[in-house]
């Protein structure tokens, strides 16, 4: 079974407030699991979201003088 995180744990892992993961859930931009009244976020969902938003650096940023 996959590790499920609370909203607070997800926010801590992302380095944000709890408002950010709650907004992602409300906008259905991230997978989540409802267990009764509790909401849990699969750890893999956070990893996928971070990977999708990762921007690779450019190789050369030189400008012509």
Buried (B, 14 or more C-beta within 10 A) or exposed (E): EEEBBBBEBBBBBBEEEBEBBBEBBEEEEBBBEEEEEEBBBBBEBBEEBEEEEEEEEEEEEEEEE
